[in-house]
Amino acid sequence: MSDAVRVGFVGLGDIGKPMAARLARRQAEAGLALSVFDIAEAPVAELVEAGAKAADGVGSLAAGSDVLCVMVNNDDQVRSVLGEVLAAEGAGAGLTVAVHSTVAPATPAELEALAARRGVRLVDAPVSGGAMGAGTGELAVMVGGSADAFAAVRPVLDVLAKKVVHAGAIGAGTRFKLARNLMHYAAFTAATEAQRLAEAAGLDIAALGDVVRHTDALTGGPGAIMHRDTTAALEPGSFWFTTFDHVRRLAEKDLDFAIALAEELGVDVPMARIARDGLASGLGFREERS
C-alpha cells in the first residue's frame, strides 16, 4: 500500500468512531491507510482491532497523514487539535485537514487562514446522518473549501458518505449544515408540540411516533417540498404554484383544526400558529389566503 492515501482520524466519539471504523474496513479496497488518535484508550483499541494503526498523539498523526479527519466536540477542541497539527514537526505542505465537527459560521475561515501559514490545506466538511449513517457509509457530507483541497479529501469522503456536496468556498459546508439542522431541530420542536396535543387528547404518543416515522418514510417528510432552486415568489399558473397551492390548502385546513383542538384542550401550540401564519409566504405565495 505504498501509494495509499495516508488518513489520520482524530476524535472517536459517537459518530467519529463508526466513521473511522468504516474507513478501517474499507481501507484496502479504497487505497487508504488509516491511523487514529483519541484521548480515550478504548475506542483506539477497537479501531486497531479493526485494522487501523494507533498514533501516540495528534502531532505524530498529522506528520504521517495526507488527509487528517477531525471529529471532536466543539470549536475550542478543533482549534486545539489544529494547533497541535501546525506545531508538529513534519506536518505541512501536502496535508489537508477535514473538519467534520459542526462549528460556528466564522470558524472555518479562521482555521483555514491559520493552516495556510504552514502550507496546510483545510476544508470544513460537517456530516449529516448520525451514527447509523456513519456506520453504513450513508452519510451526507457538505464541504467548503478550494477545489484542490476538496479533490484531496474526496477519496476519503467517498468511503464515508453516500452523498458528497462541494457547497462552495471555505465555510460553505458549515452554513449548509446549519441550514439543514435548523429544519431538523425546528421539526423536533414541532414533534414535541404534537406529542403534547396528542397526549392531552388521550392518545398513545408512542403510536403517534410510529405513524410519523412510517408516513415520513413514504412522503419524504419536510424534505418533500424542497425541490425548487429558489425561494422567489411563485408565478401563478406554474407547476409549483399549482402543486403548492394544494399543499397550502390542505395544511391550512389541518392546522386550523389542530389549533382549535389545542384551544379546546388548553394546550399551547406556538409552532402550529407560526406554521399557520407563515407557511403560505414561505412556500412562495405573494398573498396569504385564509
Solvent accessible surface area in square Angstrom, and as a share of the most:
residue,aa,sasa,rsa
1,M,140,0.62
2,S,116,0.75
3,D,140,0.73
4,A,15,0.12
5,V,42,0.24
6,R,111,0.40
7,V,2,0.01
8,G,0,0.00
9,F,0,0.00
10,V,6,0.03
11,G,7,0.06
12,L,8,0.04
13,G,43,0.41
14,D,126,0.65
15,I,51,0.26
16,G,1,0.01
17,K,65,0.27
18,P,24,0.15
19,M,0,0.00
20,A,0,0.00
21,A,20,0.15
22,R,43,0.16
23,L,1,0.00
24,A,6,0.04
25,R,132,0.48
26,R,72,0.26
27,Q,25,0.11
28,A,80,0.62
29,E,127,0.57
30,A,37,0.29
31,G,31,0.30
32,L,1,0.00
33,A,35,0.27
34,L,5,0.02
35,S,30,0.19
36,V,0,0.00
37,F,41,0.17
38,D,27,0.14
39,I,164,0.83
40,A,45,0.35
41,E,150,0.67
42,A,69,0.53
43,P,18,0.11
44,V,23,0.13
45,A,62,0.48
46,E,90,0.40
47,L,2,0.01
48,V,68,0.39
49,E,151,0.68
50,A,45,0.35
51,G,44,0.42
52,A,5,0.04
53,K,151,0.64
54,A,60,0.46
55,A,23,0.18
56,D,130,0.67
57,G,17,0.16
58,V,6,0.03
59,G,19,0.18
60,S,59,0.38
61,L,5,0.02
62,A,1,0.01
63,A,37,0.29
64,G,37,0.36
65,S,8,0.05
66,D,44,0.23
67,V,2,0.01
68,L,0,0.00
69,C,0,0.00
70,V,3,0.01
71,M,28,0.13
72,V,27,0.15
73,N,124,0.64
74,N,68,0.35
75,D,29,0.15
76,D,102,0.53
77,Q,71,0.32
78,V,2,0.01
79,R,89,0.32
80,S,64,0.41
81,V,13,0.07
82,L,6,0.03
83,G,40,0.39
84,E,83,0.37
85,V,1,0.00
86,L,29,0.14
87,A,85,0.66
88,A,12,0.09
89,E,168,0.75
90,G,63,0.61
91,A,3,0.02
92,G,11,0.11
93,A,97,0.75
94,G,52,0.50
95,L,4,0.02
96,T,0,0.00
97,V,2,0.01
98,A,0,0.00
99,V,3,0.01
100,H,1,0.01
101,S,4,0.03
102,T,55,0.32
103,V,7,0.04
104,A,47,0.36
105,P,75,0.47
106,A,79,0.61
107,T,3,0.02
108,P,1,0.01
109,A,54,0.41
110,E,69,0.31
111,L,1,0.00
112,E,55,0.25
113,A,56,0.43
114,L,62,0.31
115,A,0,0.00
116,A,64,0.50
117,R,190,0.69
118,R,92,0.33
119,G,40,0.39
120,V,4,0.02
121,R,93,0.34
122,L,3,0.02
123,V,0,0.00
124,D,2,0.01
125,A,0,0.00
126,P,0,0.00
127,V,7,0.04
128,S,22,0.14
129,G,50,0.48
130,G,29,0.28
131,A,51,0.40
132,M,163,0.73
133,G,8,0.08
134,A,0,0.00
135,G,23,0.22
136,T,68,0.39
137,G,7,0.07
138,E,99,0.45
139,L,1,0.00
140,A,28,0.22
141,V,0,0.00
142,M,7,0.03
143,V,0,0.00
144,G,0,0.00
145,G,3,0.02
146,S,58,0.37
147,A,73,0.57
148,D,96,0.50
149,A,2,0.02
150,F,27,0.11
151,A,64,0.50
152,A,27,0.21
153,V,1,0.00
154,R,92,0.34
155,P,55,0.35
156,V,1,0.00
157,L,1,0.00
158,D,76,0.39
159,V,7,0.04
160,L,0,0.00
161,A,8,0.07
162,K,160,0.68
163,K,125,0.53
164,V,26,0.15
165,V,46,0.26
166,H,72,0.32
167,A,36,0.28
168,G,28,0.27
169,A,73,0.56
170,I,31,0.16
171,G,2,0.02
172,A,12,0.09
173,G,0,0.00
174,T,0,0.00
175,R,129,0.47
176,F,91,0.38
177,K,19,0.08
178,L,67,0.33
179,A,68,0.53
180,R,87,0.32
181,N,30,0.16
182,L,131,0.65
183,M,52,0.23
184,H,60,0.27
185,Y,119,0.45
186,A,39,0.31
187,A,38,0.30
188,F,107,0.44
189,T,68,0.40
190,A,41,0.32
191,A,50,0.39
192,T,61,0.36
193,E,9,0.04
194,A,46,0.36
195,Q,74,0.33
196,R,112,0.41
197,L,24,0.12
198,A,8,0.06
199,E,111,0.50
200,A,48,0.38
201,A,40,0.31
202,G,69,0.66
203,L,111,0.55
204,D,92,0.47
205,I,55,0.28
206,A,70,0.54
207,A,45,0.35
208,L,54,0.27
209,G,18,0.18
210,D,83,0.43
211,V,86,0.50
212,V,69,0.40
213,R,156,0.57
214,H,117,0.52
215,T,55,0.32
216,D,59,0.31
217,A,88,0.68
218,L,130,0.65
219,T,89,0.52
220,G,47,0.45
221,G,17,0.16
222,P,70,0.44
223,G,31,0.30
224,A,43,0.34
225,I,71,0.36
226,M,120,0.54
227,H,129,0.58
228,R,59,0.21
229,D,143,0.74
230,T,65,0.38
231,T,130,0.75
232,A,57,0.44
233,A,42,0.33
234,L,5,0.02
235,E,104,0.47
236,P,91,0.57
237,G,71,0.68
238,S,39,0.25
239,F,142,0.59
240,W,72,0.25
241,F,37,0.15
242,T,88,0.51
243,T,46,0.27
244,F,7,0.03
245,D,22,0.11
246,H,114,0.51
247,V,48,0.28
248,R,1,0.00
249,R,129,0.47
250,L,83,0.41
251,A,23,0.18
252,E,11,0.05
253,K,94,0.40
254,D,76,0.40
255,L,35,0.17
256,D,62,0.32
257,F,133,0.55
258,A,31,0.24
259,I,19,0.10
260,A,54,0.42
261,L,68,0.34
262,A,0,0.00
263,E,107,0.48
264,E,138,0.62
265,L,65,0.32
266,G,68,0.65
267,V,24,0.14
268,D,104,0.54
269,V,4,0.02
270,P,60,0.38
271,M,52,0.23
272,A,15,0.11
273,R,96,0.35
274,I,116,0.59
275,A,39,0.31
276,R,37,0.14
277,D,95,0.49
278,G,32,0.31
279,L,46,0.23
280,A,0,0.00
281,S,64,0.41
282,G,63,0.60
283,L,6,0.03
284,G,6,0.06
285,F,9,0.04
286,R,153,0.56
287,E,140,0.63
288,E,84,0.38
289,R,102,0.37
290,S,135,0.87
